[in-house]
């Protein structure tokens, strides 16, 4: 059965099609509930959708998911919630908010306790948020988003790419868009809660200024840094007013603003490029920059640690920063518990020489393949999914490694985290190495115990296991670069 993806977006570009008909609210929502009713007015050929729910402050993505049937052309959910959450509705990678002529949805959208949202959707699958009619309590934020997309994102079709513009042109464009955002937000202000207003406003400010901030952050032009000093300070002050509902991209934006502020105040300070490869220095910069905002400082530092560890594994610098954060973080808070769990899991599972996860996964023939089947061989285990940009560039490198070590006691295993077998099979040999043992996580994706065990947070991730089933590296060096290739092959040579 083919399925589709539905996401309620924070910031996206979408294609305009026909508006759908409205439906009436059915029952009053309690203050500790969120209700969503999706009506496919022209029929719907699919039997179920999956709902994802995640806390805006949760480091590890969505917290829970569940599937519900589409009956009578309707999909209905009711959630208990005493604070705002992000919601997503998905299956596979197709999306009602995706268009080949626009960007696809990247985030769920904030939903608040007491919301009773009704979405009326027409018969086309490639439609986007502009073709959906939103009514009910809480619908104002989505109507606001629709107008922002038309007024701001719609300009991108006739604009030059940011790459071709200089810093001053990018700031001028962003300032113009900011005026438009203010006008639209003013129009819908009475229909939004204060939280929803801030989430949408910050999402758009982050979006329209990102290119200008990045270009300035990679520059050493003192004249430009001084010219935009007041603007950087004003943006930082606005984003620093922390409250529940921050999107992770806002936190990334705050990190970039901190780098720029230091560049403005210290002529010899390094730019964004330096901090992309110097994790500990980035951590210390954030700690200094937001010391006056303890709650914000904690979430920034925790996010920085989590993202780095998920992408690159736990280095000595990461261990030191983790220990530092745990020394002053709020011990009763969710973030403290999550970072502590990461620290404990890495100490237990990820130290070189610890037992590798004893997986049992189906291959393309349906046969169950286990870790023990490869005893006596060095294992290169690659995690991938269909559509992964990094995976498609890593696959040829893994093919080269297979050829180089073809006569050695090495086995290459590719493990898919796709939601369906169809996507898994479609990605084999394109997003994974051609001759690897191809295994599947049975549609569980990030919920599979194997993925949780290794805390796979970015793709591709490569794990190396020795001939005795002991872990060598839970985050092997990236072999795509010359340096990474040398480090990767050195690990293999030492382990054969």
Phi, psi and omega per residue, in radians:
X1 nan 2.146 3.120
X2 -1.275 2.502 -3.129
X3 -2.261 2.981 -3.117
X4 -2.297 2.982 3.112
X5 -1.966 2.400 3.011
X6 -2.205 2.183 3.050
X7 -2.262 2.441 3.054
X8 -1.634 1.920 -2.861
X9 -1.567 2.653 2.985
X10 -1.473 -0.826 -3.066
X11 -2.637 2.003 -3.083
X12 -2.771 2.919 3.012
X13 -1.978 2.424 -3.096
X14 -2.480 2.894 -3.086
X15 -1.592 2.390 -3.135
X16 -1.503 2.214 3.028
X17 -2.314 -2.760 -3.030
X18 -1.274 2.399 3.119
X19 -1.333 2.553 -3.089
X20 -1.612 2.981 -3.139
X21 -1.443 2.795 -3.077
X22 -1.597 2.845 3.004
X23 -2.282 2.842 -3.066
X24 -1.660 2.554 3.063
X25 -1.097 2.495 -3.007
X26 -1.814 -0.632 -3.109
X27 -2.657 2.730 -3.125
X28 -1.324 2.364 -3.129
X29 -1.598 2.400 3.102
X30 -1.280 2.825 -3.083
X31 -1.219 -0.250 3.109
X32 -1.922 0.443 -3.139
X33 -2.273 2.715 2.965
X34 -2.233 2.213 3.108
X35 -2.042 2.424 3.050
X36 -2.325 2.230 3.111
X37 -2.167 2.090 -3.138
X38 -1.933 2.150 -3.112
X39 -2.016 2.107 3.099
X40 -1.633 1.664 -2.909
X41 -1.187 -0.408 -3.125
X42 -1.898 0.407 3.131
X43 1.634 2.765 -3.087
X44 -2.595 2.162 -3.004
X45 -1.618 0.191 -3.028
X46 -2.026 2.610 -2.949
X47 -1.700 -0.322 -3.117
X48 -2.757 2.760 3.029
X49 -2.285 2.750 3.123
X50 -1.962 2.294 3.127
X51 -1.713 2.298 3.049
X52 -1.978 2.394 -3.139
X53 -2.228 2.230 3.046
X54 -2.494 2.551 3.135
X55 -1.296 2.416 -3.132
X56 -1.117 -0.330 -3.136
X57 -1.825 0.095 -3.087
X58 -1.426 2.251 -3.087
X59 -1.286 -0.440 -2.901
X60 -1.854 0.582 3.091
X61 1.354 -2.673 -3.058
X62 -1.157 2.617 -3.097
X63 -1.619 -0.535 3.141
X64 -2.735 2.771 3.084
X65 -2.540 2.707 3.096
X66 -2.740 2.680 -3.128
X67 -1.813 2.539 3.090
X68 -2.389 2.647 -3.125
X69 -1.368 2.617 2.955
X70 -1.692 1.960 -3.104
X71 -2.167 2.377 -3.128
X72 1.019 0.625 -3.123
X73 1.124 0.393 -3.121
X74 -2.277 2.544 3.046
X75 -2.204 2.157 -3.038
X76 -2.325 2.364 3.043
X77 -2.338 2.687 3.039
X78 -2.408 2.159 -3.073
X79 -2.057 2.505 2.938
X80 -1.449 2.241 -3.112
X81 -2.702 2.191 3.094
X82 -1.837 0.121 3.081
X83 -2.696 2.873 -3.124
X84 -1.093 2.576 3.076
X85 -2.401 2.899 2.931
X86 -1.714 2.483 3.110
X87 -2.110 2.490 2.999
X88 -2.406 2.584 3.109
X89 -2.223 2.014 -3.025
X90 -2.596 2.856 2.977
X91 -2.866 2.193 -3.030
X92 1.082 -2.612 -3.075
X93 -2.035 -0.007 3.088
X94 -1.346 2.619 -3.033
X95 -2.501 2.423 3.016
X96 -1.163 -0.307 -3.135
X97 -1.775 0.208 -3.089
X98 -1.862 2.457 3.050
X99 -2.463 2.487 3.109
X100 -1.128 -0.329 -3.117
X101 -1.719 0.138 -3.138
X102 -2.633 3.012 3.101
X103 -1.303 2.666 3.097
X104 -1.549 2.881 3.124
X105 -1.118 2.441 -3.137
X106 -1.991 -0.344 -3.021
X107 -2.369 2.802 2.850
X108 -1.403 2.908 3.133
X109 -1.896 2.683 -3.074
X110 -1.123 2.307 3.033
X111 -2.132 2.444 -3.019
X112 -2.047 2.603 3.076
X113 -0.935 2.346 -3.096
X114 1.682 -0.237 3.115
X115 -1.131 2.417 2.997
X116 -2.331 1.560 -2.984
X117 -1.704 2.310 3.064
X118 -2.063 2.242 3.136
X119 -2.046 2.151 3.102
X120 -1.818 2.096 -2.997
X121 -2.119 2.368 -3.138
X122 -1.434 -2.919 -2.980
X123 -1.445 -0.331 -3.072
X124 -1.357 2.488 3.136
X125 -1.575 -0.540 -3.109
X126 -1.671 1.255 -2.988
X127 -2.011 -1.010 -3.073
X128 1.727 2.910 -3.039
X129 -1.083 -0.446 -3.089
X130 -1.244 -0.251 -3.135
X131 -1.731 0.114 -3.104
X132 -1.906 2.365 3.086
X133 -1.694 2.181 -3.137
X134 -1.868 2.238 3.041
X135 -2.404 2.971 3.125
X136 1.723 3.064 -3.125
X137 -1.154 2.232 -3.109
X138 1.644 -0.091 -3.076
X139 -1.263 -0.339 -3.102
X140 -1.002 -0.626 -3.113
X141 -1.164 -0.553 3.136
X142 -1.354 -0.626 3.067
X143 -1.156 -0.637 3.064
X144 -1.068 -0.786 3.110
X145 -1.047 -0.715 -3.137
X146 -1.040 -0.764 -3.131
X147 -1.234 -0.637 3.080
X148 -1.092 -0.685 3.119
X149 -1.102 -0.763 3.122
X150 -1.140 -0.782 -3.010
X151 -1.392 -0.607 -3.050
X152 -1.848 -1.037 -3.103
X153 -1.119 -0.514 -3.126
X154 -1.075 -0.391 -3.136
X155 -1.215 -0.355 -3.025
X156 -1.122 -0.422 -3.105
X157 -1.129 -0.470 -3.088
X158 -1.942 0.118 -3.070
X159 -1.723 2.745 2.997
X160 -1.280 2.649 3.052
X161 -1.132 2.585 -3.138
X162 -1.013 -0.519 -3.121
X163 -0.995 -0.578 -3.040
X164 -1.552 -0.040 -3.103
X165 -1.826 2.615 3.078
X166 -1.507 3.079 -3.047
X167 -1.036 -0.781 -3.110
X168 -1.140 -0.680 3.105
X169 -1.148 -0.672 3.134
X170 -1.173 -0.712 3.091
X171 -1.162 -0.662 3.117
X172 -1.104 -0.723 3.108
X173 -1.121 -0.782 -3.125
X174 -1.115 -0.710 3.124
X175 -1.094 -0.692 3.104
X176 -1.125 -0.768 3.117
X177 -1.129 -0.582 -3.130
X178 -1.118 -0.632 3.082
X179 -1.086 -0.766 3.128
X180 -1.104 -0.753 3.120
X181 -1.039 -0.770 -3.134
X182 -1.078 -0.692 3.141
X183 -1.139 -0.794 -3.137
X184 -1.177 -0.772 3.140
X185 -1.080 -0.654 3.094
X186 -1.092 -0.665 3.138
X187 -1.113 -0.640 -3.050
X188 -1.784 0.068 -3.016
X189 -0.964 -0.706 -3.099
X190 -1.280 -0.191 3.131
X191 -1.716 -0.026 -3.065
X192 -2.050 2.540 2.957
X193 -1.228 2.862 3.129
X194 -1.079 -0.605 3.127
X195 -1.186 -0.852 -3.137
X196 -1.057 -0.699 3.121
X197 -1.028 -0.809 -3.086
X198 -1.202 -0.720 -3.139
X199 -1.047 -0.814 -3.127
X200 -1.169 -0.782 -3.128
X201 -1.047 -0.836 -3.117
X202 -1.162 -0.627 3.104
X203 -1.061 -0.745 -3.132
X204 -1.289 -0.687 3.085
X205 -1.070 -0.768 3.103
X206 -1.055 -0.731 -3.114
X207 -1.172 -0.776 -3.035
X208 -1.366 -0.400 -3.128
X209 -1.746 -0.132 -3.031
X210 -1.012 -0.825 -3.097
X211 -1.102 -0.719 3.128
X212 -1.153 -0.736 3.137
X213 -1.116 -0.755 3.139
X214 -1.092 -0.773 -3.117
X215 -1.163 -0.705 3.109
X216 -1.168 -0.666 -3.120
X217 -1.201 -0.369 3.085
X218 -1.674 0.109 -3.118
X219 -1.819 2.735 3.040
X220 -2.072 0.363 -3.100
X221 -1.359 1.815 -3.101
X222 -1.068 -0.619 -3.126
X223 -1.083 -0.775 3.137
X224 -1.221 -0.693 3.116
X225 -1.053 -0.751 3.112
X226 -1.195 -0.633 -3.122
X227 -1.078 -0.682 -3.050
X228 -1.808 0.249 -3.109
X229 -1.035 -0.806 -3.116
X230 -1.140 -0.651 3.138
X231 -1.163 -0.731 3.118
X232 -1.093 -0.757 -3.140
X233 -1.103 -0.721 -3.131
X234 -1.172 -0.716 3.110
X235 -1.131 -0.750 3.140
X236 -1.075 -0.728 3.132
X237 -1.120 -0.672 -3.113
X238 -1.195 -0.745 -3.115
X239 -1.333 -0.304 -3.098
X240 -1.349 -0.291 3.135
X241 -1.299 1.448 -2.971
X242 -1.337 2.523 2.957
X243 -2.796 2.923 -3.126
X244 -1.001 2.525 3.091
X245 1.928 0.031 3.103
X246 -1.137 2.392 3.024
X247 -1.529 2.631 -3.083
X248 -1.048 -0.577 3.131
X249 -1.134 -0.520 3.061
X250 -1.095 -0.674 -3.134
X251 -1.184 -0.668 3.060
X252 -1.092 -0.685 3.128
X253 -1.117 -0.712 3.103
X254 -1.078 -0.654 3.091
X255 -1.080 -0.780 -3.140
X256 -1.145 -0.644 3.088
X257 -1.127 -0.639 3.115
X258 -1.119 -0.700 3.097
X259 -1.090 -0.787 -3.129
X260 -1.126 -0.724 3.131
X261 -1.057 -0.718 3.106
X262 -1.158 -0.675 3.111
X263 -1.087 -0.635 -3.141
X264 -1.216 -0.711 -3.057
X265 -1.472 -0.402 -3.118
X266 -2.233 1.837 -3.065
X267 -0.947 -0.508 -3.099
X268 -1.704 0.149 -3.106
X269 -1.224 2.513 3.125
X270 -1.269 2.834 -3.130
X271 -1.668 -2.953 -3.086
X272 -1.024 -0.672 -3.098
X273 -1.006 -0.677 -3.138
X274 -1.113 -0.792 -3.049
X275 -1.285 -0.298 3.079
X276 -1.160 -0.406 -3.091
X277 -2.067 0.079 3.134
X278 -2.214 1.441 -2.995
X279 -1.047 -0.836 -3.065
X280 -1.099 -0.704 3.107
X281 -1.129 -0.646 3.086
X282 -1.131 -0.721 3.107
X283 -1.048 -0.828 -3.112
X284 -1.162 -0.609 3.086
X285 -1.099 -0.823 3.116
X286 -1.074 -0.726 -3.120
X287 -1.063 -0.716 3.113
X288 -1.246 -0.752 -2.981
X289 -1.175 -0.557 -3.051
X290 -2.096 0.491 -3.132
X291 -1.068 -0.478 -3.127
X292 -1.413 -0.082 3.125
X293 -2.184 1.404 -2.998
X294 -0.941 -0.768 -3.111
X295 -1.140 -0.774 3.120
X296 -1.137 -0.752 -3.129
X297 -1.011 -0.736 -3.108
X298 -1.128 -0.801 -3.122
X299 -1.207 -0.617 3.095
X300 -1.113 -0.829 -3.116
X301 -1.170 -0.717 3.132
X302 -1.124 -0.755 3.122
X303 -1.105 -0.731 3.135
X304 -1.063 -0.774 3.115
X305 -1.130 -0.847 -3.063
X306 -1.075 -0.819 -3.119
X307 -1.101 -0.702 -3.128
X308 -1.169 -0.791 -3.136
X309 -1.139 -0.702 3.141
X310 -1.122 -0.627 -3.089
X311 -1.481 -0.622 -2.955
X312 -2.212 -0.013 -3.097
X313 1.499 -3.096 -3.044
X314 -1.774 1.833 3.098
X315 -1.517 3.053 3.075
X316 -1.097 -0.651 3.097
X317 -1.113 -0.720 3.135
X318 -1.123 -0.712 3.099
X319 -1.058 -0.759 -3.121
X320 -1.137 -0.733 -3.135
X321 -1.197 -0.647 3.112
X322 -1.097 -0.795 3.128
X323 -1.106 -0.663 3.129
X324 -1.127 -0.804 -3.134
X325 -1.095 -0.728 -3.129
X326 -1.152 -0.357 -3.114
X327 -1.305 -0.361 -3.107
X328 -2.291 -0.100 -3.124
X329 -1.202 2.749 3.109
X330 -1.143 1.925 -3.005
X331 -1.207 -0.251 3.104
X332 -1.689 -0.024 -3.081
X333 -1.500 2.798 -3.141
X334 -1.122 -0.694 -3.084
X335 -1.108 -0.747 3.116
X336 -1.012 -0.786 -3.110
X337 -1.141 -0.657 3.141
X338 -1.203 -0.763 3.122
X339 -1.150 -0.704 3.101
X340 -1.071 -0.703 3.121
X341 -1.118 -0.696 3.098
X342 -1.093 -0.812 -3.133
X343 -1.034 -0.818 -3.101
X344 -1.170 -0.685 -3.130
X345 -1.181 -0.711 3.121
X346 -1.140 -0.647 3.123
X347 -1.171 -0.583 -3.099
X348 -1.488 -0.800 -2.957
X349 -1.755 -0.499 -2.889
X350 -1.870 -0.010 3.065
X351 -1.204 2.434 3.113
X352 -0.982 2.269 -3.123
X353 1.749 -0.172 3.083
X354 -1.326 2.829 -3.118
X355 -1.156 2.334 3.035
X356 -1.283 2.751 -3.139
X357 -1.145 2.293 -3.083
X358 -1.509 1.393 -3.047
X359 -1.382 2.796 3.009
X360 -2.525 1.816 -3.003
X361 -2.292 2.619 3.118
X362 -1.351 2.534 3.005
X363 -1.683 -2.990 -3.050
X364 -1.160 -0.342 3.110
X365 -1.603 -0.099 -3.108
X366 1.667 -0.110 3.129
X367 -1.244 2.417 3.108
X368 -1.396 2.198 -3.125
X369 -1.951 2.330 -3.091
X370 -2.078 2.775 3.093
X371 -0.966 -0.718 -3.079
X372 -1.087 -0.375 3.135
X373 -1.113 -0.309 -3.050
X374 -1.942 0.275 3.114
X375 -0.989 2.332 -3.107
X376 1.682 -0.063 3.116
X377 -2.170 2.549 3.013
X378 -1.306 2.306 -3.039
X379 -1.917 2.218 2.986
X380 -1.887 1.914 -3.022
X381 -1.954 2.045 -3.049
X382 -1.953 2.260 3.099
X383 -1.769 2.304 -3.056
X384 -2.574 2.977 2.972
X385 -2.639 2.736 3.131
X386 -1.124 2.258 3.135
X387 1.681 -0.043 -3.104
X388 -1.333 2.042 -3.109
X389 -1.107 -0.743 3.122
X390 -1.176 -0.580 -3.120
X391 -1.170 -0.682 -3.082
X392 -1.206 -0.436 3.086
X393 -1.567 -0.345 3.116
X394 -1.464 -0.560 -3.078
X395 -0.940 -0.828 3.132
X396 -1.107 -0.551 3.113
X397 -1.184 -0.720 3.086
X398 -1.141 -0.630 3.055
X399 -1.033 -0.733 3.135
X400 -1.146 -0.684 3.109
X401 -1.143 -0.661 3.089
X402 -1.062 -0.743 3.133
X403 -1.162 -0.723 -3.104
X404 -1.114 -0.652 -3.071
X405 -1.927 0.450 -3.065
X406 -1.068 -0.489 -3.113
X407 -1.706 0.164 -3.134
X408 -1.773 2.936 3.122
X409 -1.452 1.162 -3.135
X410 -2.246 2.415 3.045
X411 -2.153 2.378 3.103
X412 -1.791 2.231 -3.133
X413 -2.135 2.265 3.092
X414 -1.953 2.158 -3.080
X415 -2.021 2.088 -3.109
X416 -1.545 2.425 3.039
X417 -1.926 0.398 3.123
X418 -1.159 2.723 -3.114
X419 -1.364 -0.338 -3.128
X420 -2.394 2.724 3.092
X421 -1.108 -0.598 -3.115
X422 -1.058 -0.792 3.118
X423 -1.170 -0.729 3.106
X424 -0.971 -0.924 -3.086
X425 -1.136 -0.589 3.130
X426 -1.180 -0.513 -3.077
X427 -1.556 -0.192 -3.086
X428 -1.105 2.276 3.123
X429 1.468 -0.172 3.086
X430 -1.937 -0.879 3.118
X431 -1.752 -0.078 3.054
X432 -2.340 2.839 3.114
X433 -1.162 2.543 -2.962
X434 -1.124 -0.730 -2.987
X435 -1.770 0.176 3.134
X436 -1.242 2.792 2.959
X437 -1.235 2.063 -3.025
X438 -1.669 2.064 -3.117
X439 -2.156 2.807 -3.006
X440 -2.334 2.455 -3.124
X441 -1.562 0.396 3.001
X442 1.033 0.537 3.085
X443 1.379 0.005 -3.126
X444 -1.366 -0.353 3.093
X445 0.903 -2.217 -3.086
X446 -1.163 -0.237 3.120
X447 -1.463 -0.134 -3.113
X448 -1.214 2.423 -3.123
X449 -0.972 -0.579 3.123
X450 -1.107 -0.739 -3.137
X451 -1.182 -0.716 3.125
X452 -1.176 -0.657 -3.100
X453 -1.069 -0.785 -3.129
X454 -1.586 0.039 3.140
X455 0.845 0.896 3.129
X456 -1.262 1.960 -3.092
X457 -2.051 -0.123 3.088
X458 -2.538 2.724 -3.059
X459 -2.261 2.481 -0.039
X460 -1.335 2.691 2.946
X461 -2.119 2.338 -3.121
X462 -2.026 2.226 3.112
X463 -1.957 2.396 3.114
X464 -2.019 2.248 -3.094
X465 -2.165 2.399 -3.072
X466 -1.397 3.140 -3.021
X467 -1.195 -0.281 3.137
X468 -1.753 0.145 3.138
X469 1.413 0.350 3.103
X470 -1.764 2.544 -3.103
X471 -1.256 2.320 2.983
X472 -1.741 -0.831 3.121
X473 -2.672 2.250 3.078
X474 -1.492 -0.260 3.075
X475 -2.469 1.475 -3.086
X476 -1.175 2.753 3.084
X477 -1.005 2.562 3.110
X478 -1.292 1.993 -3.045
X479 -1.403 0.077 -3.074
X480 -1.303 -0.475 3.117
X481 -1.659 2.863 3.136
X482 -1.072 -0.762 3.126
X483 -1.141 -0.786 -3.141
X484 -1.104 -0.683 3.097
X485 -1.054 -0.799 -3.131
X486 -1.094 -0.765 3.135
X487 -1.148 -0.731 -3.104
X488 -1.118 -0.872 -3.109
X489 -1.177 -0.499 3.082
X490 -1.132 -0.712 3.096
X491 -1.072 -0.761 -3.129
X492 -1.123 -0.781 -3.104
X493 -1.084 -0.684 3.139
X494 -1.220 -0.400 -3.004
X495 -1.715 -0.208 -3.116
X496 -1.316 nan nan
